Each structure stands twice: as C-alpha cells, then as structure tokens.
Amino acid sequence: MQNIIEIKNATLFQGSTRVFNNLNLDISSACNTAILGPNGAGKTTLLKLINRDFYPVVASNSCVKLFGKERWDVQELRSRLGIVSHSLQQNYSGDTIGLYVLLSGFYASDGIWQHQHFDEIKIQRAHAIAEQLGIAHLQDREFSSMSTGEQRRFLLGRALVHDPQVLVLDEPTSGLDISACFQYLETIRGLMSKRKKLILVTHHVHEIPPEIERIIFLKEGEIVADGDKEKLLNSEQLSKLFDCPINIVRSNGFYQAFPI
C-alpha cells in the first residue's frame, strides 16, 4: 500500500520553540487512522506541516512526502488530499455566502476573488456537493449567519469538490451540540463507506468513529504509541496520554471518556 504521508527525521521550530525533533511518521492508505493527543502535543503543527504551511529544518536525511512526492502543485494535491481544519473556519469573512465557500475549494483559497474563474462544471459540482451534504438550502446564506455545524459542513464540502481520495479532519465536532455532532459523524462514516480514507486529528475520544483502525498517540511533539485501536483506546493507555485518571466506556463502536 502507498503511504499517504511519510515524514522522516523532521525537526521543526515555531519561533524559538522546537515542536518536533526528528519526527518520524508513516500513514498508509491501508486503513483509517486517528492521531490523538492533548493540547500542546503538536497536532496543529503537524497539520500545518502536512498542508505545507510549515516546513521542517532542511537536512539531508529529512523529508516530508505526500503520496510518495515531496513537491506538489497545490491544485493537483487537493484532488488527492482534502484538509478540513478549525483554523480554516476562522479565516472566512462573515459575509461570504455558502456557495462561495464551496467554490473556494477549487483554488484552495479562503474566499473567492475576481481573477478566479468558475465554469458551469465547477458550479454544478458545488451544487451537487451541497445536495449531498444537506446544505443546498443554505448556499445563499452568509457564513456568519450559520450555526457552527452548518459552517463545518460547508468546509467539508469545500474539501470534497475535488473528490479527494483522503480526508484529513481536525477536531471535526469541536463546538457542535450533540445533534450536530452525531449528524456530522454520520456524514463522515457515509464518506468512509464510499471508500474515502480518513485521517482524524483530535483530542476528543468520542470523535473517533468505529471505522478507525489505527491510533497514534502524540504527546509533547513525540509519537509515544502507535497501534490497533483495541490495544490503545483503554483506560490505562489514555490515562497515561492525558496525565489524568480516565475511565473509557465503549458503546456501538464509539468510545467515551469519564473521570474516575
């Protein structure tokens, strides 16, 4: 199986702070994967590394490859890898309408601009994605007037306009109420049933759908555990990861954490 992500000996600084020191990580297309860790673990920085917002220290033995390549045309990469992040949601102007959020995915921008061209094929694709995600009736609404869950669906649609092979989701249900959380997770599960691969980055155990098979623990910029879900999503392992006593309960393939 081809690796979706291959990171070798990556050292990365944010200002004077070293976030990663010789980080090594391979994620293949063989299974759906979740990267789990507490705040400050380096999850957001890892996403920015994957998204080419950050670059590691240049070294002869270091590389960051996506689908086997270090260099990508952005448009080509978006057709294979769709990233939905919390920070992206904050980048959109409040008066951007829903349709424009979807269309912006074609140019990997956080809005649409005069120099960008959208032919009928792209417009119809955006409409089709809106129908698929149940947000067609919101396409003319301003982003600021939508609920958090509605905004999150438009950002998911933005990633889907290219029909990417892989989706990378950053804490997808953060800020959603219970109903919107369940609805969003059901949507994600539906996409996985249609052979989309998922890489989930989160600190919320309840966000991990049953289809996830591999779990990676990230803590203080280091991978501290990596393996099958059944071996890692238990009270003992998660208590170590989050440095507090946790009781894990499993129901219908989902997990929930409770204090002891």
C-alpha positions as CSV (number, residue, x, y, z in Angstrom):
1,M,0.0,0.0,0.0
2,Q,1.2,3.5,-0.9
3,N,1.9,5.9,2.0
4,I,-0.4,8.9,2.2
5,I,2.1,10.7,4.5
6,E,5.8,9.9,5.0
7,I,7.7,12.1,7.5
8,K,11.3,11.3,8.2
9,N,13.6,12.9,10.7
10,A,11.6,16.2,10.7
11,T,12.8,18.9,13.1
12,L,10.5,21.9,13.2
13,F,10.6,25.2,15.1
14,Q,7.9,27.8,15.8
15,G,9.9,30.8,16.6
16,S,12.4,29.7,19.2
17,T,10.3,26.7,20.3
18,R,11.2,23.3,18.9
19,V,8.0,21.5,18.3
20,F,9.3,18.3,16.6
21,N,12.8,16.8,16.9
22,N,13.5,14.1,14.3
23,L,9.8,13.2,14.0
24,N,9.1,10.0,12.0
25,L,5.6,9.1,10.9
26,D,4.2,6.9,8.1
27,I,0.5,6.8,7.4
28,S,-0.5,4.4,4.6
29,S,-3.7,4.0,2.7
30,A,-4.3,0.6,4.2
31,C,-6.5,1.8,7.0
32,N,-8.3,4.8,8.5
33,T,-6.1,6.5,11.2
34,A,-6.6,8.8,14.2
35,I,-3.9,10.9,15.7
36,L,-4.8,11.5,19.3
37,G,-3.1,13.8,21.9
38,P,-3.7,16.5,24.5
39,N,-3.5,20.2,23.8
40,G,0.1,21.3,23.1
41,A,1.1,17.9,21.7
42,G,1.9,19.3,18.3
43,K,-1.3,18.2,16.5
44,T,-2.0,21.6,14.8
45,T,1.7,22.0,13.9
46,L,1.6,18.5,12.3
47,L,-1.4,19.5,10.2
48,K,0.4,22.6,9.0
49,L,3.4,20.5,8.1
50,I,1.2,18.2,6.1
51,N,-0.6,21.2,4.5
52,R,2.7,22.8,3.5
53,D,2.1,25.8,5.8
54,F,5.2,24.9,7.8
55,Y,8.5,23.4,6.6
56,P,11.0,21.4,8.7
57,V,14.6,22.3,9.1
58,V,16.5,21.5,5.9
59,A,18.6,18.3,6.4
60,S,19.9,15.7,4.0
61,N,18.2,12.8,5.9
62,S,14.8,14.7,6.4
63,C,11.8,14.6,4.2
64,V,8.0,15.2,4.2
65,K,6.3,13.3,1.4
66,L,2.6,13.1,0.4
67,F,1.7,10.1,-1.8
68,G,5.4,9.5,-2.4
69,K,6.3,13.0,-3.5
70,E,8.0,15.9,-1.8
71,R,6.9,18.6,-4.3
72,W,3.3,19.2,-5.4
73,D,1.3,21.5,-7.4
74,V,-1.4,22.7,-5.0
75,Q,-4.3,22.0,-7.3
76,E,-3.1,18.5,-8.0
77,L,-2.6,17.8,-4.3
78,R,-6.1,19.0,-3.4
79,S,-7.5,16.4,-5.8
80,R,-6.0,13.7,-3.6
81,L,-5.9,15.2,-0.1
82,G,-8.7,17.3,1.4
83,I,-8.0,19.1,4.7
84,V,-10.7,20.5,7.0
85,S,-9.2,22.4,9.9
86,H,-10.6,24.5,12.8
87,S,-8.3,27.4,11.8
88,L,-9.7,27.4,8.3
89,Q,-13.2,28.1,9.6
90,Q,-11.9,31.3,11.3
91,N,-10.3,32.6,8.1
92,Y,-13.6,33.2,6.2
93,S,-15.2,36.6,6.1
94,G,-18.6,36.6,7.7
95,D,-20.3,37.9,4.6
96,T,-19.0,35.1,2.4
97,I,-22.0,33.1,1.2
98,G,-22.1,29.3,1.4
99,L,-21.8,28.7,-2.3
100,Y,-18.6,30.8,-2.4
101,V,-17.1,28.7,0.5
102,L,-17.7,25.6,-1.6
103,L,-16.2,27.2,-4.8
104,S,-13.1,28.4,-3.0
105,G,-12.1,24.8,-2.7
106,F,-11.2,24.7,-6.4
107,Y,-8.4,27.3,-5.7
108,A,-7.5,26.3,-2.1
109,S,-8.3,29.8,-1.1
110,D,-10.3,31.2,1.9
111,G,-12.8,33.1,-0.3
112,I,-13.2,33.8,-4.0
113,W,-11.5,36.6,-5.9
114,Q,-12.0,38.4,-9.2
115,H,-9.2,36.6,-11.0
116,Q,-10.7,33.2,-10.3
117,H,-12.9,31.6,-12.9
118,F,-15.6,29.1,-12.2
119,D,-17.2,27.4,-15.2
120,E,-20.5,25.7,-15.3
121,I,-18.9,22.3,-14.4
122,K,-17.4,23.7,-11.2
123,I,-20.6,25.5,-10.2
124,Q,-22.7,22.3,-10.8
125,R,-20.2,20.3,-8.8
126,A,-20.5,22.7,-5.9
127,H,-24.3,22.4,-6.1
128,A,-24.1,18.6,-6.1
129,I,-21.9,18.6,-3.0
130,A,-24.3,20.9,-1.2
131,E,-27.1,18.5,-2.0
132,Q,-25.1,15.5,-0.8
133,L,-24.3,17.2,2.5
134,G,-27.8,18.5,3.0
135,I,-26.8,22.2,2.9
136,A,-28.2,23.2,-0.5
137,H,-30.8,25.5,1.1
138,L,-28.0,27.4,2.8
139,Q,-25.9,28.2,-0.3
140,D,-27.1,31.9,-0.4
141,R,-26.7,32.4,3.3
142,E,-23.8,34.4,4.8
143,F,-21.2,32.3,6.6
144,S,-21.6,34.4,9.8
145,S,-25.4,33.6,10.0
146,M,-24.8,29.9,10.0
147,S,-24.5,27.6,13.0
148,T,-21.1,26.1,13.7
149,G,-22.3,22.7,12.4
150,E,-23.6,24.3,9.2
151,Q,-20.2,26.1,8.7
152,R,-18.4,22.8,9.3
153,R,-20.4,21.1,6.6
154,F,-19.6,23.8,4.1
155,L,-15.9,23.4,4.9
156,L,-16.2,19.7,4.4
157,G,-17.9,20.4,1.1
158,R,-15.0,22.7,0.2
159,A,-12.7,19.8,0.5
160,L,-15.0,17.4,-1.3
161,V,-15.3,19.5,-4.5
162,H,-12.2,17.8,-5.8
163,D,-13.4,14.3,-4.8
164,P,-10.1,13.6,-2.9
165,Q,-9.0,10.1,-2.0
166,V,-8.2,11.1,1.6
167,L,-9.8,13.5,4.1
168,V,-7.8,15.0,7.0
169,L,-10.1,16.3,9.7
170,D,-9.0,18.5,12.6
171,E,-11.3,18.0,15.6
172,P,-14.4,17.9,13.4
173,T,-17.1,18.0,16.0
174,S,-15.5,20.7,18.3
175,G,-18.1,23.3,19.2
176,L,-21.0,21.3,17.9
177,D,-24.1,20.4,20.0
178,I,-25.0,16.7,20.5
179,S,-27.3,16.5,17.5
180,A,-24.9,18.3,15.1
181,C,-22.1,16.1,16.4
182,F,-24.0,12.9,15.7
183,Q,-25.1,14.2,12.3
184,Y,-21.6,15.2,11.3
185,L,-20.1,11.9,12.4
186,E,-22.8,10.0,10.4
187,T,-21.8,12.0,7.3
188,I,-18.1,11.1,7.8
189,R,-19.0,7.5,8.2
190,G,-21.0,7.6,5.0
191,L,-18.0,9.0,3.1
192,M,-15.8,6.2,4.5
193,S,-18.3,3.7,3.3
194,K,-17.7,5.1,-0.2
195,R,-14.0,4.3,0.1
196,K,-12.8,7.7,1.3
197,K,-9.8,7.3,3.6
198,L,-9.8,9.3,6.8
199,I,-7.0,10.8,8.9
200,L,-8.5,12.2,12.1
201,V,-6.6,14.6,14.3
202,T,-8.2,15.2,17.7
203,H,-8.1,15.2,21.5
204,H,-11.7,14.1,21.7
205,V,-12.1,10.3,22.1
206,H,-15.8,10.5,21.2
207,E,-14.9,11.8,17.7
208,I,-13.3,8.5,16.7
209,P,-15.7,6.6,14.5
210,P,-15.9,2.8,14.5
211,E,-14.2,2.6,11.1
212,I,-10.9,3.9,12.5
213,E,-8.4,1.1,12.9
214,R,-5.1,2.6,13.7
215,I,-4.4,5.0,16.6
216,I,-1.3,7.2,17.0
217,F,-0.6,8.9,20.3
218,L,1.1,12.3,20.0
219,K,2.5,14.0,23.2
220,E,4.9,16.9,23.6
221,G,5.9,16.6,19.9
222,E,6.7,12.9,20.1
223,I,4.8,9.8,19.0
224,V,4.5,7.8,22.2
225,A,2.3,4.9,21.0
226,D,1.1,3.6,17.7
227,G,-1.1,0.6,17.1
228,D,-4.5,-1.0,16.8
229,K,-7.5,0.8,18.2
230,E,-8.4,-2.0,20.6
231,K,-4.9,-2.0,22.2
232,L,-4.7,1.7,22.8
233,L,-8.2,3.0,23.4
234,N,-8.5,1.8,27.0
235,S,-8.4,3.4,30.4
236,E,-4.8,2.6,31.2
237,Q,-3.3,3.9,28.0
238,L,-5.4,7.1,27.8
239,S,-4.8,7.9,31.4
240,K,-1.0,7.9,30.6
241,L,-1.5,10.0,27.5
242,F,-3.6,12.7,29.2
243,D,-1.9,12.5,32.6
244,C,-5.1,12.1,34.5
245,P,-7.2,9.1,35.6
246,I,-9.7,8.2,32.8
247,N,-12.4,5.5,32.6
248,I,-13.2,4.5,29.0
249,V,-16.5,3.1,28.0
250,R,-17.3,1.6,24.6
251,S,-20.7,1.6,23.0
252,N,-21.7,0.8,19.4
253,G,-18.1,1.1,18.3
254,F,-17.7,4.5,19.8
255,Y,-15.7,5.5,22.9
256,Q,-16.3,8.0,25.7
257,A,-14.1,9.1,28.5
258,F,-15.3,9.7,32.1
259,P,-13.4,10.8,35.2
260,I,-12.6,8.3,37.8
